[in-house]
Amino acid sequence: MDAVFGIEDGEILAGELPRAKTRLVQAWIELHRDDLMADWKLAMEGHPLFPIDPLK
């Protein structure tokens, strides 16, 4: 199963995940929103991305 999440609100944009996994991804987005937005801007400008810590 795969899903695409919005950075700003953590909502699923496409696909699906089980509820528990969805909540984990949404919590991770909350913790790393600033990093995600910075990487999104870099990606849109064609620059390399900075790594973001995974869930542990």
N, CA and C atoms as a LAMMPS dump frame, in Angstrom:
ITEM: TIMESTEP
0
ITEM: NUMBER OF ATOMS
168
ITEM: BOX BOUNDS ff ff ff
-5.0000000000000000e+02 5.0000000000000000e+02
-5.0000000000000000e+02 5.0000000000000000e+02
-5.0000000000000000e+02 5.0000000000000000e+02
ITEM: ATOMS id mol type element x y z
1 1 1 N 0.842 -1.188 0
2 1 2 C 0 0 0
3 1 3 C 0.882 1.244 0
4 2 1 N 0.481 2.228 -0.753
5 2 2 C 1.197 3.492 -0.843
6 2 3 C 0.2 4.631 -0.666
7 3 1 N 0.712 5.747 -0.206
8 3 2 C -0.123 6.936 -0.088
9 3 3 C 0.747 8.169 -0.281
10 4 1 N 0.126 9.231 -0.756
11 4 2 C 0.769 10.533 -0.907
12 4 3 C 0.08 11.473 0.072
13 5 1 N 0.893 12.178 0.867
14 5 2 C 0.36 13.07 1.887
15 5 3 C 0.691 14.518 1.564
16 6 1 N -0.201 15.42 1.917
17 6 2 C 0.07 16.847 1.809
18 6 3 C 0.969 17.281 2.95
19 7 1 N 1.927 18.143 2.652
20 7 2 C 2.841 18.618 3.692
21 7 3 C 2.138 19.556 4.659
22 8 1 N 1.334 20.444 4.147
23 8 2 C 0.748 21.471 5.006
24 8 3 C -0.28 20.939 5.987
25 9 1 N -1.108 19.971 5.556
26 9 2 C -2.165 19.5 6.454
27 9 3 C -2.072 18.022 6.81
28 10 1 N -1.136 17.291 6.2
29 10 2 C -0.962 15.876 6.506
30 10 3 C -2.074 14.977 6.001
31 11 1 N -2.951 15.508 5.157
32 11 2 C -4.053 14.707 4.618
33 11 3 C -3.57 13.842 3.468
34 12 1 N -4.203 12.688 3.301
35 12 2 C -3.877 11.807 2.184
36 12 3 C -4.416 12.429 0.895
37 13 1 N -3.515 12.59 -0.078
38 13 2 C -3.899 13.151 -1.372
39 13 3 C -4.21 12.056 -2.383
40 14 1 N -3.547 10.918 -2.235
41 14 2 C -3.758 9.793 -3.148
42 14 3 C -3.345 8.509 -2.441
43 15 1 N -3.972 7.406 -2.815
44 15 2 C -3.636 6.115 -2.235
45 15 3 C -4.285 5.911 -0.883
46 16 1 N -3.751 4.913 -0.166
47 16 2 C -4.299 4.625 1.152
48 16 3 C -3.282 3.861 1.983
49 17 1 N -3.417 3.997 3.289
50 17 2 C -2.631 3.259 4.277
51 17 3 C -3.575 2.857 5.401
52 18 1 N -3.221 1.836 6.157
53 18 2 C -4.013 1.531 7.347
54 18 3 C -4.014 2.737 8.305
55 19 1 N -5.054 2.852 9.097
56 19 2 C -5.24 4.007 9.979
57 19 3 C -4.04 4.258 10.895
58 20 1 N -3.495 3.197 11.505
59 20 2 C -2.367 3.365 12.43
60 20 3 C -1.139 3.927 11.703
61 21 1 N -0.873 3.44 10.508
62 21 2 C 0.267 3.943 9.739
63 21 3 C 0.027 5.361 9.271
64 22 1 N -1.208 5.668 8.918
65 22 2 C -1.545 7.042 8.531
66 22 3 C -1.258 7.999 9.677
67 23 1 N -1.633 7.625 10.884
68 23 2 C -1.375 8.492 12.043
69 23 3 C 0.117 8.678 12.291
70 24 1 N 0.898 7.624 12.099
71 24 2 C 2.354 7.742 12.271
72 24 3 C 2.943 8.709 11.248
73 25 1 N 2.522 8.584 10.001
74 25 2 C 3.02 9.491 8.964
75 25 3 C 2.601 10.926 9.277
76 26 1 N 1.377 11.124 9.696
77 26 2 C 0.908 12.474 10.019
78 26 3 C 1.687 13.068 11.192
79 27 1 N 2.024 12.25 12.187
80 27 2 C 2.832 12.733 13.318
81 27 3 C 4.233 13.109 12.836
82 28 1 N 4.806 12.288 11.943
83 28 2 C 6.126 12.576 11.404
84 28 3 C 6.107 13.878 10.602
85 29 1 N 5.055 14.078 9.824
86 29 2 C 4.917 15.326 9.068
87 29 3 C 4.88 16.518 10.018
88 30 1 N 4.122 16.404 11.097
89 30 2 C 4.047 17.494 12.093
90 30 3 C 5.431 17.84 12.624
91 31 1 N 6.215 16.807 12.943
92 31 2 C 7.547 17.017 13.516
93 31 3 C 8.528 17.609 12.514
94 32 1 N 8.338 17.325 11.242
95 32 2 C 9.319 17.694 10.226
96 32 3 C 8.769 18.625 9.148
97 33 1 N 7.664 19.29 9.429
98 33 2 C 7.023 20.131 8.416
99 33 3 C 7.975 21.173 7.843
100 34 1 N 8.73 21.861 8.694
101 34 2 C 9.648 22.895 8.202
102 34 3 C 10.709 22.295 7.286
103 35 1 N 11.259 21.132 7.672
104 35 2 C 12.254 20.457 6.842
105 35 3 C 11.644 20.012 5.519
106 36 1 N 10.435 19.486 5.565
107 36 2 C 9.755 19.045 4.35
108 36 3 C 9.509 20.218 3.398
109 37 1 N 9.064 21.34 3.943
110 37 2 C 8.806 22.508 3.102
111 37 3 C 10.104 23.036 2.49
112 38 1 N 11.188 23.028 3.274
113 38 2 C 12.478 23.477 2.748
114 38 3 C 12.936 22.552 1.62
115 39 1 N 12.803 21.231 1.818
116 39 2 C 13.188 20.286 0.772
117 39 3 C 12.293 20.426 -0.457
118 40 1 N 11.005 20.682 -0.256
119 40 2 C 10.104 20.871 -1.4
120 40 3 C 10.563 22.057 -2.24
121 41 1 N 10.927 23.155 -1.568
122 41 2 C 11.399 24.333 -2.294
123 41 3 C 12.676 24.003 -3.064
124 42 1 N 13.605 23.294 -2.412
125 42 2 C 14.838 22.894 -3.104
126 42 3 C 14.531 22.019 -4.317
127 43 1 N 13.618 21.069 -4.145
128 43 2 C 13.256 20.167 -5.245
129 43 3 C 12.675 20.953 -6.415
130 44 1 N 11.821 21.906 -6.128
131 44 2 C 11.201 22.703 -7.187
132 44 3 C 12.229 23.549 -7.94
133 45 1 N 13.342 23.874 -7.262
134 45 2 C 14.403 24.668 -7.883
135 45 3 C 15.488 23.788 -8.498
136 46 1 N 15.314 22.459 -8.406
137 46 2 C 16.271 21.537 -9.002
138 46 3 C 17.532 21.306 -8.19
139 47 1 N 17.49 21.625 -6.898
140 47 2 C 18.651 21.447 -6.021
141 47 3 C 18.57 20.114 -5.279
142 48 1 N 19.715 19.614 -4.795
143 48 2 C 19.689 18.392 -3.98
144 48 3 C 18.934 18.625 -2.676
145 49 1 N 18.333 17.558 -2.162
146 49 2 C 17.556 17.636 -0.923
147 49 3 C 18.416 17.309 0.283
148 50 1 N 18.016 17.822 1.436
149 50 2 C 18.64 17.458 2.698
150 50 3 C 17.929 16.239 3.265
151 51 1 N 18.683 15.299 3.845
152 51 2 C 18.022 14.127 4.449
153 51 3 C 17.191 14.542 5.664
154 52 1 N 16.084 13.848 5.876
155 52 2 C 15.22 14.088 7.029
156 52 3 C 15.156 12.777 7.8
157 53 1 N 15.318 12.867 9.125
158 53 2 C 15.316 11.668 9.959
159 53 3 C 14.021 10.879 9.809
160 54 1 N 14.135 9.56 9.667
161 54 2 C 12.937 8.709 9.578
162 54 3 C 12.314 8.494 10.949
163 55 1 N 11.142 7.878 10.954
164 55 2 C 10.543 7.438 12.216
165 55 3 C 11.421 6.345 12.8
166 56 1 N 11.53 6.338 14.105
167 56 2 C 12.337 5.296 14.751
168 56 3 C 11.493 4.479 15.686
